[in-house]
Amino acid sequence: MTMGIQVENQQVVIKSEVILKGTMTLPATKEDLLPAILILAGSGKLNRDANAEKGKFQFNLYRDLAEHLATLGFATLRYDKRGVGESEGVFEQTGLWDAVTDAANALEFLASHPNTDPHRLIVVGHSEGCIVGTALYEKRPFNGLVLLSGGGGGSRESLDLQRQHLYSELKQAKGLQGFIIRKFNTLDKSEKQAQATYRKLTTTNKDVIRVAGLIKMPAKYYREHFDYDIVEGLQHVACPVLAINGSKDFQSSVEFAKRIPENVKGPSTCIVVENMDHGLKEQLTPLSPFTYKKDYIKTIGKPIHKEAIRNLDAWLSEWKEGAFQIAAEN
């Protein structure tokens, strides 16, 4: 919680194509109908709070974000994705459009809640949630879109970017590792294998396939994400948009966010926060594909980057005052 202000958490059930379990977080004092925010999670089997079922990945990012937003007078809803946490469904069989359908039903749930104002709805997407949130607008329009660590970028190009970061660092390797890489064209072979895997994932009609006879991969997920045109999706967005990205983000690129003002119909604001990583935390270590997961773990328990919060708070304040609607009309 922030500044000692109390919040109220309600456990809720969302009816989509499967039953989803979630948490509504509200200010303890609710005098009028509240503006409301739907939080869309990033990729992987992290639950509504951004925590793994087991292991070290216990980030609590979305819980911390929801409780902070409650102190600003917003109701929020976050939920376990299909096959994650307490929600029904099979995670490995879930594609992009399943995620969009679930988000649309969650947004309808939020709009119909007795404490919320159905005409003041914001969607906040983090990482993959940026893609889902962008695609959601065409299916079920809303009043504001916040894109954290991933706005303007698609899944395939983000994965390509991550591999290029890896290859770039490996090319600088010294000693025996560097010799092997140069002698046997290891990086070229790795890229050919990656492209072959992509072809298998995108040419099958199965939900899940085995790669190399062993590794199960969610083909439907990759197929639908790779087929989605994020630029076309942005062109449907006609509400105010805020994008916040970090300079220490290994998993996405601040360059992708430049597409937002070029394509969205509503007013947009794009912020780059220095020394912020993909998980919205301050990151002072050098950006490296070999250490980024360890670097994430080191940030557990730390607050969301203060500059990200400052910019988010300022934008939300203007949004509540109606400044962006006036700008859009002009």
C-alpha positions in Angstrom: 0.0 0.0 0.0 1.0 3.6 -0.5 1.2 6.3 2.1 -0.7 4.3 4.6 -4.0 4.7 2.7 -6.3 1.7 3.2 -7.6 -0.3 0.2 -10.3 -3.0 -0.1 -9.7 -6.2 -2.0 -12.6 -8.3 -3.3 -12.2 -11.8 -4.8 -14.3 -12.0 -7.9 -15.4 -14.5 -10.5 -15.4 -13.5 -14.2 -17.5 -15.6 -16.7 -15.7 -15.8 -20.0 -15.4 -18.9 -22.2 -13.9 -20.4 -19.0 -14.2 -19.2 -15.4 -11.6 -16.7 -14.5 -10.7 -15.7 -10.9 -9.6 -12.2 -10.1 -9.2 -9.4 -7.5 -11.0 -6.1 -7.4 -9.0 -3.5 -5.5 -10.9 -0.4 -4.4 -10.3 2.7 -2.2 -11.6 2.1 1.3 -13.8 5.2 0.9 -16.1 5.1 -2.1 -18.5 8.1 -2.2 -19.2 8.1 -6.0 -18.9 5.8 -8.9 -15.2 5.2 -9.4 -13.1 5.4 -12.6 -11.9 1.9 -13.2 -8.7 0.2 -14.5 -8.3 -3.3 -16.0 -4.7 -4.6 -15.6 -3.6 -7.0 -18.3 -0.6 -9.2 -17.4 2.5 -10.0 -19.3 3.5 -13.4 -20.8 4.2 -16.6 -19.0 2.5 -18.4 -16.1 2.5 -15.5 -13.7 -0.7 -15.0 -11.8 -2.8 -11.9 -11.2 -0.1 -10.5 -8.9 2.7 -11.3 -11.3 3.9 -14.3 -9.2 4.9 -17.8 -10.3 3.2 -20.7 -8.5 6.6 -21.9 -7.2 10.1 -20.6 -7.2 11.8 -17.3 -6.9 9.6 -15.2 -9.3 7.4 -13.5 -6.7 7.2 -10.0 -8.1 3.8 -8.8 -6.8 4.0 -6.1 -9.5 0.3 -6.0 -10.4 -0.8 -6.1 -6.7 1.5 -3.2 -5.9 0.3 -1.3 -9.0 -3.4 -2.0 -8.1 -2.9 -0.8 -4.5 -1.2 2.4 -5.7 -3.9 3.1 -8.2 -6.5 2.7 -5.4 -4.8 5.5 -3.5 -5.5 7.7 -6.6 -9.2 7.0 -6.4 -9.4 4.2 -9.0 -11.0 0.8 -8.8 -8.9 -1.9 -10.5 -9.4 -5.5 -11.7 -6.7 -8.0 -12.3 -7.2 -11.7 -12.9 -5.4 -15.0 -13.4 -5.1 -15.9 -17.1 -6.5 -19.2 -18.5 -4.8 -22.1 -16.9 -2.9 -20.0 -14.4 -3.6 -19.6 -10.6 -7.2 -20.2 -9.8 -8.6 -19.7 -13.3 -9.9 -22.6 -15.5 -8.6 -23.5 -18.9 -5.3 -24.9 -20.4 -2.5 -22.3 -20.5 -0.6 -24.1 -23.3 -3.7 -24.1 -25.5 -4.5 -20.4 -25.1 -4.0 -18.1 -28.1 -4.0 -14.3 -28.5 -7.7 -14.1 -29.3 -8.6 -16.2 -26.3 -6.7 -13.7 -24.2 -8.6 -10.8 -25.9 -11.9 -12.5 -25.3 -11.1 -13.0 -21.7 -10.0 -9.3 -21.4 -13.3 -8.2 -23.0 -15.3 -10.2 -20.6 -13.2 -8.8 -17.7 -13.8 -5.3 -18.9 -17.5 -5.9 -19.1 -17.4 -7.2 -15.5 -15.6 -4.1 -14.4 -18.0 -1.8 -16.2 -21.0 -3.5 -14.6 -19.6 -3.4 -11.0 -21.8 -1.4 -8.7 -18.8 0.8 -7.6 -17.5 1.7 -11.0 -18.4 4.3 -13.7 -18.8 2.4 -17.0 -18.0 5.6 -18.9 -14.6 6.0 -17.3 -12.6 2.8 -18.1 -8.9 2.5 -18.6 -6.9 -0.6 -19.7 -3.3 -0.9 -18.4 -1.3 -3.5 -20.2 2.2 -4.7 -19.2 4.5 -6.5 -21.6 2.3 -8.9 -23.6 -0.7 -7.1 -22.0 0.2 -4.2 -24.2 -0.6 -6.3 -27.3 -3.7 -7.7 -25.8 -4.9 -4.3 -24.7 -4.2 -2.8 -28.2 -6.2 -5.7 -29.8 -9.0 -5.3 -27.2 -9.8 -1.8 -28.2 -11.3 -2.8 -31.6 -13.4 -5.5 -29.9 -14.6 -3.5 -26.9 -13.6 0.2 -26.9 -12.7 2.0 -23.6 -11.6 5.4 -22.5 -7.9 5.3 -21.9 -4.9 2.9 -22.7 -1.7 2.7 -20.7 1.1 0.6 -22.2 3.9 -0.4 -19.9 7.1 -2.1 -21.2 6.0 -3.0 -24.6 3.8 -0.5 -26.3 3.8 -0.5 -30.1 5.7 -3.8 -30.5 4.6 -7.3 -31.6 5.6 -10.6 -30.1 7.7 -11.9 -33.1 9.8 -8.7 -33.4 10.4 -8.6 -29.7 11.6 -12.2 -29.7 13.8 -11.4 -32.8 15.2 -8.4 -30.9 16.1 -10.6 -27.8 17.9 -13.0 -30.0 19.9 -10.2 -31.7 20.9 -8.9 -28.3 22.1 -12.4 -27.5 24.0 -12.8 -30.7 25.6 -9.4 -30.4 27.0 -10.3 -26.9 28.1 -13.7 -28.0 30.1 -12.2 -30.9 32.2 -10.4 -28.4 33.0 -13.6 -26.5 36.7 -14.3 -25.9 38.7 -17.4 -25.3 37.5 -20.9 -26.2 33.8 -19.8 -26.4 34.6 -17.1 -28.9 36.8 -19.5 -30.9 34.0 -22.1 -31.1 31.4 -19.5 -32.1 33.6 -18.2 -35.0 34.9 -21.5 -36.1 31.6 -23.4 -36.3 29.3 -20.5 -37.3 27.3 -21.3 -34.1 25.2 -18.1 -34.3 24.1 -18.7 -37.9 23.1 -22.2 -37.1 21.1 -21.0 -34.0 19.2 -18.5 -36.2 18.4 -21.1 -38.8 17.1 -23.4 -36.0 15.0 -20.5 -34.7 13.5 -19.8 -38.1 12.7 -23.5 -38.6 10.9 -23.6 -35.3 8.9 -20.6 -36.3 7.8 -22.3 -39.5 6.7 -25.4 -37.6 4.7 -23.2 -35.1 3.0 -21.1 -37.7 2.2 -23.8 -40.3 0.4 -26.3 -38.1 -3.2 -26.0 -37.1 -2.7 -27.7 -33.8 -2.8 -25.9 -30.5 0.4 -27.5 -29.1 3.2 -29.3 -31.0 6.4 -31.0 -30.0 9.7 -29.5 -31.3 12.7 -31.8 -31.8 10.4 -34.6 -30.6 10.6 -33.5 -27.0 9.8 -29.9 -26.2 6.0 -29.0 -26.1 5.3 -25.6 -27.5 2.1 -23.6 -27.6 1.7 -23.3 -31.4 -1.7 -21.6 -31.3 -0.2 -18.9 -29.1 2.8 -18.2 -31.4 0.7 -18.5 -34.6 -1.9 -15.9 -33.6 0.6 -13.5 -32.1 2.9 -13.7 -35.1 -0.1 -13.1 -37.4 -1.3 -10.0 -35.5 -0.4 -6.7 -37.1 0.3 -4.4 -34.1 0.4 -1.2 -36.3 -3.0 -1.9 -37.8 -4.2 -2.5 -34.2 -2.9 0.9 -33.1 -4.8 2.5 -36.0 -8.1 1.5 -34.4 -7.3 3.1 -31.0 -9.1 6.4 -30.6 -8.7 7.0 -26.9 -5.9 8.8 -25.0 -2.7 6.6 -24.8 0.2 6.6 -22.4 3.3 4.5 -23.1 6.1 4.1 -20.5 9.2 2.1 -21.4 12.5 1.6 -19.7 16.0 2.2 -21.1 17.1 -1.1 -19.4 14.4 -3.3 -21.0 15.9 -6.4 -22.6 12.6 -7.8 -23.7 11.2 -4.9 -25.7 12.5 -1.7 -27.4 11.7 2.0 -26.9 11.9 2.2 -30.7 8.6 0.3 -31.0 6.8 3.0 -29.1 7.5 5.6 -31.8 4.7 3.9 -33.8 2.1 5.0 -31.2 1.9 8.7 -32.0 2.2 7.9 -35.7 -0.9 5.6 -35.8 -3.3 6.1 -32.9 -6.3 8.4 -33.4 -6.3 9.7 -29.9 -3.7 11.9 -28.1 -0.6 10.0 -27.0 2.3 10.5 -24.6 5.4 8.3 -24.8 7.9 8.3 -21.9 11.3 6.6 -21.7 12.5 6.1 -18.1 16.2 5.8 -17.6 17.5 2.7 -15.8 14.1 1.0 -15.7 13.8 -2.6 -16.6 11.0 -4.7 -18.1 9.5 -5.3 -14.7 9.2 -1.5 -14.0 12.0 -1.5 -11.4 15.2 0.5 -11.2 18.0 -1.4 -12.8 21.6 -0.2 -12.5 23.4 -3.3 -13.9 24.4 -3.4 -17.6 21.8 -4.8 -19.9 22.7 -8.4 -20.7 20.7 -11.4 -22.1 22.8 -13.7 -19.9 21.9 -12.0 -16.6 18.5 -10.3 -17.0 16.5 -13.0 -15.1 18.9 -12.8 -12.1 18.7 -9.0 -12.3 14.9 -9.2 -12.2 15.1 -11.4 -9.0 17.4 -8.8 -7.4 14.6 -6.2 -7.8 12.0 -8.2 -5.9 10.6 -6.2 -3.0 11.7 -2.9 -4.5 9.1 -0.3 -5.4 8.0 0.5 -9.0 10.4 3.0 -10.5 9.6 6.4 -9.1 9.8 8.1 -12.5 7.3 5.6 -13.9 4.9 6.3 -11.1 5.4 10.0 -11.4 4.6 10.0 -15.1 1.7 7.6 -14.6 0.2 9.7 -11.8 0.5 12.9 -13.8 -1.2 11.3 -16.9 -4.0 9.8 -14.8 -4.6 13.1 -13.1 -5.0 14.9 -16.5 -7.2 12.0 -17.8 -9.5 12.4 -14.8 -9.8 16.1 -15.4 -10.8 15.5 -19.1 -7.7 17.3 -20.6 -7.2 14.6 -23.2 -10.8 14.6 -24.4 -10.6 18.3 -25.0 -7.3 17.9 -26.9 -8.8 15.1 -29.0 -11.8 17.3 -29.9 -9.6 20.2 -30.9 
